[in-house]
Amino acid sequence: MRKALRWLLSFVLVIGTVATAGAATAAESGGGTDTTDIKDRILAIPGMKLVQEKPYEGYRYFVLTYTQPVDHRHPAKGTFEQRVTLLHKDTSRPTVFFTGGYNVSTNPSRSEPTRIVDGNQVSMEYRFFTPSRPQPADWSKLTIWQAASDQHRIFTALKRVYSKKWLATGGSKGGMTATYFERFYPDDMDGVVAYVAPNDVVNHEDSAYDRFFERVGTKECRDRLNAVQREALVRRAPLEKKFQEWADANGATFTTIGSLDKAYEATVLDYVWGFWQYSLLADCDGIPAAATASDQEIYDSVDTISGFSAYTDQGLATYQPYYYQAGTQLGAPTIKLPHLGNLSRYGYQPPRNFVPRDIAMRFEPSAMRDIDNWVRRHANQMMFVYGQNDPWGAEPFRLGHGARDSHVYVAPGANHGANVAGLVPDQQAKATARILAWAGVAPEAVRKDATKAKPLSPFDAQLDRQKLERRQTLRP
C-alpha cells in the first residue's frame, strides 16, 4: 500500500513539474497555452513560407512570403507570393500592422505605434511592388480594394496566433493604405494611426496645394527656392547637357516619359515640392543664391533635392505600381507655379506619362470620394497625423459628425516625417494615451490621467531611428 502511495505521489510530482515547465515555456513563447515555437506556429499557417530569420535581441524577426490570390473576387484564377515581415515580441502583446505602401524593408524596425504599445509588428509589401508581383502582371488587379483584401487575409491568418488587439499604421502612401484597409474591413483593426496621408478627393481640383506654397515657411525661403527652380529652366540648355552626360555615363534611358527634356523639366518642377517634403525651414540656408550660383551649383541643388535619376526608365520602374494607382484611383496633384512664367513646356505631367504605354489606365473618380465620405461619416478610433510644412498635408483627411473617438493632429514645423513625438506636449500625451487605449495596454495611471502617457518601450537607436526615405519625384 505504501509503495502504491509513494508511486502515486511521485506521479503527481512529475505531472506538476511538467505542467510548471510547460507553463514557463508557454510564457516565454507568448503567454498562451500553445508551447510550440513561434516560428513553427507561423509556418503552420497554410501559404506562409520562411525566407529568412534574422536575430535581434528581445525579438524574433522573420522575413516571410504569403500566398495571395491575384484577384480576391476570383481566388481560383492564380496566385502570387507576397512578402511579409514579422517582428515578434510576444503573443500576449498587441500587434501593429504596418505598410509603407511600397516595398517592405527586410531589416528589423519598429513603427512609432509599435514602440508606444511595446508590441509585435507585421509589415506587408504592397502588391505589384517587386518581388510581390503576379506573373504575368494583370494591372487591372492593382486596386485599393485588392490591396486591402491582401491585408485582411494576412490579418485573418495571423490573428489565430496573435489574438490580442491589432492596430493598423503607415506613413504617406502607407497611411493611405491603412485608411483604405479600415474602410473596406472596419471590423479587423482596433485602431488606425495614419501618418501624413494625402486625401485627393477631387483629382482635378488642386487649389489647396497652390495656397500651401503661397504661405509655407517664410517669404525669404520661398523666394530663394523659386529663384533656383526658375533659374534651372532659364539655363535649360547647359544643364541638360550635364544631364545628358550623366545619362550616357550611367546608361539611363527615357523611353517611358518620352525624352530627356521632359525628364529634366519634371525633375526641376519637383524641386520646391521636394524641399518642403523632406527638409525643414532651417535647411533653406543651404539653398544657393540663384543670381550668383554657377551652373554646377544649380544642377547639384536640383539633383540633391529632386534627383535627376527619378524620371529615367530605370528610376520609374521601381515605382511603376504607384504611378499606375495615381492614374487610376489615387489621383495626383498639379500646381500652377506662376513664378515660372512661360519657361515650363509641359507643366506638371500626369501619371500616364510615367507608366509604359502598353499598360492600360483609366481613372476612377469615385474611388477617393468613397473613401473620404466613409472617413467623415464612419471613422472610429482613427488618428491622422500631419506635418505643418508637408505639401502632402494640403489635402488631408477630415472628420465629420459621424466620426467617433477619432482625431486629426498637425505637428508644428514638421515635414513628411511628422509623428506623434513631434506634436505639442499636450497633444502628444493625448494621442499616445488613445493609442495605448485602443491597443488595450493603457496603464491605470494613463486611464486616469492622459498627460502621463508615454511609450511603453524604451527608445532603441536601431529599431526606432526615423527612416524618412527620400522618394525622389513627386510621390507620397
Secondary structure, 3 states (H helix, E strand, C coil): CHHHHHHHHHHHHHHHHHHHHHHHHHHHHCCCCCCCCHHHHHHCCCCEEEEEEEEECCEEEEEEEEEEECCCCCCCCCEEEEEEEEEECCCCCCEEEECCCCCCCCCCCCCHHHHHHCCEEEEECCCCCCCCCCCCCCHHHCCHHHHHHHHHHHHHHHHCCCCCCEEEEEECHHHHHHHHHHHHCCCCCCEEEEECCCCCCCCCCCHHHHHHHHHCCCHHHHHHHHHHHHHHHHCHHHHHHHHHHHHHHHCCCCCCCCCHHHHHHHHHHCHHHHHHHHCCHHHHHHCCCCCCCCHHHHHHHHHHHCCCCCCCHHHHHHCHHHHHHHHHHHCCCCCCCHHHCCCCCCCCCCHHHHCCCCCCCCCCCHHHHHHHHHHHHHCECEEEEEECCCHHHHCCCCCCCCCECCEEEEECCCCCCCCHHHCCHHHHHHHHHHHHHHCCCCCHHHHHCHHHCCCCCCCCCCCCCCCCCCCCCCCC
